[in-house]
Amino acid sequence: MSDAPLPASAEPADRLAAVVALRRLADQLEDAAVEEAMRAGWGWPQVAEALGITRQAVHKKHAQRLIAAGVTLRRR
């Protein structure tokens, strides 16, 4: 386990709420970074490698949102 400081509250509900908030923030950061990369001309394999996931996983998670945002997607 990490040596990162825990939230000041010892209440499990507060700590779990912090986990949820961090996950939401991480998702927002990922969405913005993927969109930026794709607008810069990156392909799915490059984005997937940077995120440490498969090309299929990144495509499944982000393609529909990117298309709706008007991002031109590269095939490779």
N, C-alpha and C positions, 0 to 999 in steps of 0.2 A: 504494500500500500504506500501511497505517496506521503511525504511529509508536509503537504500543503495544509495551511491552516483551515480549520473547520469554521463554519458560521458560529457566531457568538452564542446563539441559542443552543441549548442542549436538547431541545424538543425535536423528536423525529419528524414531525409534520413540517417544521421550519426547514430542516435539512432537505427533506424530500421536495419541498417547494423550491428550494434553491437549485436542486438538480433539474427540475422541470424548466426553470428559468434559464439555466445554462444550456440545456438542450435546445431551447427555442432560439437563443442567441447564436449558438453554433450553427443551427439550420439557416438562420438569416445570413450569417457570414458566408456560409457555403454557397447559398443561392447567389449572393452578390459576386463572389469570387468566380463562380462557374460562369455566370453571365458575362463578367468582364473578360474572362479568358476566351469565351466563344466569340465575343464581339471583336477581340484582338486576333481572331483567325485560328485559334487552337482547334484541334480536332478532338473527338471523343477519346481516342487512346491517350493523348497527352493529358487531358483533364483527369481521366481515370487513374493514370499512373501517379499524378500529383496527389490525388486523394487516397491512393492506396486501395482502390476498389476496381472491379472489372468495368470494362467499357459498357457492357450491357447494363450494369447496375447504375452507372452514372446517367446513361441515356434514359433508362426507365424513370429515374427520379426527376430529371430536369428537362427532358425534351419538350414535353407539352407546355410547360411554363415558359420556356424560352421561345417557342413558336408563337405563343400568345403575346409575348413581349416584342415580337417583330425581329427577333435575332435570326440572322441568316446562319443556318447550321451547315457545317462541312460534313461530308460523308465519311472522310478519313482524316 
